[in-house]
Amino acid sequence: MKKLENKVAIVTGATSGMGLQTAKLYLAEGAKVVLTGRSQEKLDALKSELKGDYLLVKAEASSVTDSEELIKTTVATFGKVDVLFLNAGIFRVETIDSLTEEIFDEVYNINVRGPLFTVKAAYESLNEGASIIFNTSVAGVKGFGGMATYGSSKAALRSLTRTLASEFGPKGIRVNAISPGPIDTPIYGKHNAPQENINEMASNLPSLVSLGRFGTADEIATTALFLASSDSSYITGAEIAVDGGLAQV
């Protein structure tokens, strides 16, 4: 039997990278999957790539209204939710001298407010035994220059993982996080910094990783499958590092 047979899963930020690969794996393992993204064009382009029972929903990660509509649409189409992978996020590099309130609000609205209020919207629609998974980051536990806002937003998600695991435990719902290290995904092309700065950062990162390479989106997806399935039935409140050892050794 497939690991997610007859389960209903939502993957936010699923038009590329870690979200897309996770959604594909969930589909392959028998789940009915709702994929979100902010671009209808990018969502429509996925139709040729996806196989299985899926739904594409345009949703802005920072919008509480969109989160509420996402849950309503999911329940109306597939039923109550078993897996919630809160993957959507924004990556910014901003030194303290150029940080503004607008940048701070943008990052926190997408990386913290959005995931938290998506969980709130889903609260009454989660099946017993459901799994909530946050996508955090190695930047939440290690200090990197220029990432005061991004890194602290991911640290906030780590805190939410613990808090919500405590709150949801009596309902049999598990809450965990995946902490990626440097992963070869399009997120490195979605940034505000000069490309040469990003290239320099990317070229230096493998030397800091024990395994000496970038990770892949598939390696995040297999971890997300583990946390979504009954294989991790006694794990909650945890953050699993998928970082090649960057924050571990």
N, C-alpha and C positions, 0 to 999 in steps of 0.2 A: 504493500500500500504506500502511496505517495505521502510525504511528510505533512503536507498541508491540504490533503484531500477534503473538499467541501468547506474549507475555511474562507472567510472573507478578509481580505487584506487591503489596506490603504498605504500607498507609498507617495509621500509628497516630494516635490522636486524630482520628478521621474522622467524628464525628457532627455537626460544624458547621464553619463558617468555612473556613480555608485547607485543612484536611485533607479536608473533604467536597468542596470544589470541585476539588481535585486528584484525588481518587478518581473523580469524575464524568468529568473530562477523560481520565484514564487509561483508563477504560472506553470512552469514545468513540473512543479511539485504538487499541482492540483488545486491551487487556490484560485478564487475569483478575485481579481485584482483591480483596484481603482488607482489610476495614475494621475497625478496632478502636475500642472505646470502653469506658468504665467503667460505663455505664448500659445495661442490656438494653432498657429501655423506649425510649431514644433510638435504639438500634440498630434495633429493630423498626420504628420510625417511618420509617426510611429506605427501607423496601421499596417505598413508593409513589413514591419519587423516583429510584430507580436503575434503569438499563437496562443489560443485559449480563450477563457471567458474573462473579458476585461472591459473596463469603462474608462474613458478619457474625460477628465474634468478640468476646465480652466479655473484656476484659483490662485489668487495672490497670497503668498505665505503670510504676510503681515496683517491680512484682513480678517477680523473676527466674523464679519458677515459671510465672507467666502468660506470660512471654516465651518460655520453653521450650515450653509447650503451644501457643502461637501458631504457632511455626515447625513443630512436629510436625503440627498440624492443616492448615496451609497445604500442606506437602509431600504429606501423605496425600490431599488434595483436588485440588490443581492440579499438583504437582511442585515441582522446585527453584525457588529465588527469583531473579528478575532485577532487581527494583527494591525497595529498602527506603527508604521516606520516613519518617523518624523525626520526626514532627510533634508528637506529644503533649507537652504542657508545662503548667506552672502559672505564672501571673503574680501576683506579690505586691509590694505597696508597703509597706515597713517601715523607718521611720527607726531609726537605730542604738540609740536609747534604748529602743525597744520590741522590738528583735530578741531572739529566744530561740533556744536550741539546737534546740527542737522545730520552729520555723519554718525554720531553716537546713536541718535534716535533711529536712523535707518537700520543700522546693524542690530540693535536690540529689538526693534519691532519685528524684524525678520527672523533673527536667530533665537530669540527668547520668548517674546510676547506671542508670536505666531504659534510655535509648538505648544506652549502652555495652554493657550485658549482653544487650540484644536483638541487637546485632551479634554478640556472642560466641555466643549461642544459634543464630544463623543461619550461623555460620562455615562449617560443613561442608555447608550446603544452598544456598550461593550458586553460581549458574552462572558460568562464566568469562565475563568481560565485564559482570558485574553492576554496578549503580550503587547506591551508598549515599548518601543525602542527609539531612543534619541540618538542622533548622530552628533557626537561631541568633536573633540580634536586633541591632538597632542599639544596644541597651543594653549589648552586649558590647564596644563600642568607644567609646562616648560615656558620660560620667558624668551620671546623673540622680539627684537626691536621693531617698533612700528606696529605692533599688534595688541596695544593696550585695549582697544575696543573689541576687536575680534576675539582675542584670547580670553578676556574676561566674560564675554558673552557665552563662550563654550564652557567656561568654568561654572557659570550660572546654570547651564543645562545639566552639568554633573550634579550640582546641588539639588536641582529639581528631581533628578533620578532617584536620589535617596529619599527625599521628602514624599514623593508620590508613591514610591515603593511601600513606604510605611502606611500611607493613607489607603492604598488600593489592596494591600495584602489581605485584609479580612474578606474581600470579595473574591479572592483567588486569582487576582489579576497581577501579573508580574510586570515590573518596570525596570528596564536595563538600558545601558548605553554602549555604543561602539565608539571607540576613540581612534580614528585613523591617524596614521603618521603621514608622510609624504606619499600620496597616491597619484598615479598617472591618470588624471581626469581633466575634463575641460574647465574645471573651476579655476585653474591657473591662467586661463585665458579671459576670465571674468574678474578683472581687478581694476584698480584705479592708478596703480603705480606705473612708472616708466617700464617698458618691456625689458630694457637692459637690466634693471634692478631685479625683476622677477627671474630673468634668465640666470643671473648671478646666484640668487638664492637657490634656485632649482639645481644648479650645478654643484653647489656646496653641500646640499642636504644628504646625498648618498654617502658622503664621507663621515657623516655623523650617525649613520644607521648601521647597526651591527651586521645586518645582512647585506649591506652595501648596494642597495638598489631601491628604487621606488616600488611601492606596492601596486596592485592592480585593483580595478573596480570589482573584479570577480572575487578577490580575496575578502573584500568587504561584504559582498553578497552572500558568500557561504557562511560568514559569521552572522549575518542578519537572518539567514535561514535557521541556523542553530538556535538563536534566541527566539525566533518565532514559533519553533516547533516544540513538541513535548520532550525533545532531547535535553532541553534546559529547564525542565519542569521545577527544579528546586533552586533556581538561580533568580534572585531579584535584588534590586538595589546596586547591582554591579556595573562596572565599566570595563569592558573588554578592550584592551589595547591591541590594535592591529597596526603596529607601527615599526615593524622590523627591529624592535629593540631600542628605538630612539629615546623613549622616556623611561626605559627599564634598566639599562646597564650603563 
